[in-house]
Each structure stands twice: as C-alpha cells, then as structure tokens.
Amino acid sequence: MSGGQRPFVAHLTLYQILEETQRGTLDITAWLDWFLRCLATAMFESEQLIQSVVQTFLATAFPNVWIVRPNLTKRSE
C-alpha cells in the first residue's frame, strides 16, 4: 500500500493478490510484499500522528507548567 492509498483500495489489492496466489503456484511473495508495505505505511502514519500530538502538547500544555504563579498561601502583612 503506497502512502495515500485508501483502505478500500488496499482491500481490493489484497483480494487480487490472494486470488493470484491461490490460482498460481501458492507463492506468497506478492502477498508478503503487500502486507509488509501496508504495515510500514501504517507505522509511518502512526509515527507522524504521534509526533503531531506531542508537538501540539509541547507547544500548548507543557509551557503552562513553568509559569511562575504567586504564592497565594502567604498572608499579606
């Protein structure tokens, strides 16, 4: 599955590869190639998503931890 290929298209490709494998010499090389490409694409896209979430967190939520807040527990004299 190439980057940008949608699951429906990948699903159709899977059925085509399985059909060719069953009718041919039962060589699963094409299926393994397809599967590993799908796996690599999923891992790459997951990594991109996680990086985006982490960057958003670091840009918005994390800096608030370091804001100096006045000590409200001391009484004024």
Backbone as numpy.savetxt, mean C-alpha at the origin, in Angstrom:
# Nx Ny Nz CAx CAy CAz Cx Cy Cz
0.55 -7.34 -12.57 -0.30 -6.16 -12.57 0.59 -4.94 -12.57
0.49 -4.14 -13.56 1.31 -2.94 -13.61 0.67 -1.86 -12.75
1.49 -0.90 -12.34 0.97 0.19 -11.53 -0.17 0.88 -12.27
-1.25 1.11 -11.60 -2.39 1.74 -12.22 -3.40 0.77 -12.78
-3.04 -0.50 -12.87 -4.00 -1.49 -13.37 -5.02 -1.76 -12.28
-6.26 -1.70 -12.61 -7.33 -1.87 -11.63 -7.57 -3.33 -11.30
-8.12 -3.60 -10.10 -8.36 -4.99 -9.68 -9.20 -5.79 -10.68
-10.20 -5.17 -11.30 -11.05 -5.89 -12.24 -10.22 -6.39 -13.42
-9.35 -5.53 -13.94 -8.50 -5.91 -15.06 -7.52 -7.00 -14.62
-6.96 -6.86 -13.43 -6.04 -7.88 -12.91 -6.77 -9.20 -12.74
-8.03 -9.14 -12.34 -8.83 -10.35 -12.16 -9.04 -11.06 -13.50
-9.35 -10.28 -14.52 -9.51 -10.87 -15.86 -8.20 -11.49 -16.33
-7.09 -10.80 -16.07 -5.79 -11.32 -16.45 -5.52 -12.63 -15.73
-5.88 -12.71 -14.47 -5.70 -13.94 -13.70 -6.44 -15.09 -14.36
-7.69 -14.87 -14.73 -8.46 -15.94 -15.36 -7.86 -16.37 -16.70
-7.34 -15.42 -17.46 -6.70 -15.75 -18.73 -5.46 -16.61 -18.49
-4.65 -16.23 -17.50 -3.43 -16.98 -17.21 -3.77 -18.37 -16.69
-4.78 -18.46 -15.81 -5.16 -19.77 -15.29 -5.67 -20.68 -16.40
-6.46 -20.11 -17.31 -6.98 -20.91 -18.41 -5.84 -21.42 -19.30
-4.89 -20.54 -19.61 -3.75 -20.96 -20.42 -2.93 -22.03 -19.71
-2.77 -21.90 -18.41 -2.00 -22.87 -17.63 -2.68 -24.23 -17.62
-4.00 -24.24 -17.47 -4.74 -25.51 -17.41 -4.78 -26.21 -18.76
-4.80 -25.45 -19.84 -4.90 -26.06 -21.18 -3.54 -26.42 -21.75
-2.49 -25.84 -21.18 -1.15 -26.08 -21.73 -0.43 -27.19 -20.99
0.81 -26.94 -20.71 1.68 -27.96 -20.11 1.67 -27.92 -18.59
0.75 -27.17 -18.01 0.65 -26.97 -16.56 1.87 -26.22 -16.01
2.53 -25.46 -16.87 3.64 -24.61 -16.44 3.05 -23.39 -15.74
3.40 -23.19 -14.48 2.81 -22.09 -13.71 3.68 -20.84 -13.69
4.67 -20.79 -14.56 5.58 -19.64 -14.58 4.82 -18.34 -14.84
3.92 -18.34 -15.79 3.15 -17.12 -16.10 2.30 -16.70 -14.92
1.69 -17.68 -14.25 0.87 -17.37 -13.08 1.73 -16.80 -11.96
2.90 -17.42 -11.70 3.79 -16.92 -10.66 4.26 -15.51 -10.98
4.57 -15.26 -12.24 4.99 -13.92 -12.66 3.88 -12.92 -12.38
2.64 -13.25 -12.78 1.50 -12.37 -12.54 1.30 -12.13 -11.05
1.34 -13.20 -10.27 1.10 -13.09 -8.83 2.16 -12.22 -8.16
3.43 -12.44 -8.48 4.50 -11.67 -7.85 4.45 -10.20 -8.26
4.03 -9.94 -9.50 3.86 -8.54 -9.91 2.72 -7.88 -9.13
1.62 -8.60 -8.95 0.51 -8.06 -8.15 0.96 -7.80 -6.71
1.69 -8.74 -6.15 2.17 -8.59 -4.78 3.10 -7.40 -4.65
4.02 -7.25 -5.58 4.96 -6.13 -5.54 4.22 -4.80 -5.67
3.23 -4.75 -6.55 2.44 -3.52 -6.71 1.68 -3.19 -5.43
1.07 -4.19 -4.82 0.34 -3.96 -3.57 1.27 -3.48 -2.46
2.44 -4.06 -2.38 3.40 -3.64 -1.35 3.88 -2.22 -1.59
4.16 -1.88 -2.85 4.60 -0.53 -3.19 3.51 0.50 -2.86
2.27 0.21 -3.26 1.18 1.14 -3.01 0.90 1.27 -1.52
1.04 0.18 -0.77 0.86 0.24 0.69 1.93 1.10 1.32
3.17 0.95 0.87 4.26 1.76 1.40 4.02 3.24 1.12
3.54 3.55 -0.08 3.25 4.94 -0.43 2.16 5.51 0.48
1.13 4.72 0.73 0.04 5.16 1.59 0.53 5.39 3.02
1.32 4.47 3.54 1.84 4.61 4.90 2.74 5.85 5.00
3.58 6.08 4.01 4.43 7.27 4.02 3.60 8.54 4.01
2.53 8.55 3.26 1.65 9.71 3.21 1.00 9.97 4.57
0.54 8.91 5.22 -0.08 9.04 6.54 0.93 9.55 7.56
2.13 8.99 7.54 3.17 9.40 8.49 3.55 10.86 8.26
3.71 11.27 7.00 4.05 12.65 6.70 2.96 13.61 7.17
1.71 13.23 6.97 0.60 14.06 7.43 0.61 14.17 8.95
0.84 13.05 9.62 0.90 13.06 11.08 2.03 13.96 11.57
3.21 13.81 10.97 4.35 14.60 11.40 4.15 16.08 11.13
3.43 16.40 10.08 3.21 17.80 9.73 2.12 18.46 10.57
1.19 17.67 11.11 0.06 18.27 11.81 0.03 17.96 13.30
0.00 16.71 13.67 -0.20 16.33 15.06 1.09 16.39 15.88
2.17 15.92 15.33 3.41 15.80 16.10 3.95 17.13 16.61
3.96 18.21 15.80 4.49 19.48 16.32 3.74 19.99 17.55
2.47 19.65 17.69 1.70 20.11 18.84 2.23 19.55 20.15
2.95 18.47 20.12 3.52 17.89 21.33 4.58 18.81 21.91
5.26 19.55 21.06 6.38 20.37 21.50 6.01 21.82 21.79
4.74 22.16 21.70 4.32 23.53 22.00 4.45 23.75 23.50
5.10 24.84 23.87 5.28 25.15 25.29 3.98 25.78 25.79
3.42 25.15 26.78 2.17 25.65 27.35 2.46 26.22 28.74
1.77 27.27 29.10 2.01 27.83 30.44 1.59 26.83 31.52
2.27 26.89 32.63 1.96 26.01 33.75 0.72 26.55 34.45
-0.40 25.94 34.27 -1.65 26.42 34.84 -1.88 25.91 36.26
-0.99 25.09 36.78 -1.19 24.57 38.12 -0.61 25.50 39.19
0.28 26.43 38.80 0.83 27.38 39.78 -0.19 28.46 40.05
-0.26 28.85 41.32 -1.14 29.97 41.68 -0.40 31.27 41.51
-1.09 32.27 41.05 -0.43 33.57 40.93 -0.31 34.19 42.33
0.80 34.85 42.53 1.02 35.46 43.83 0.62 36.89 43.84
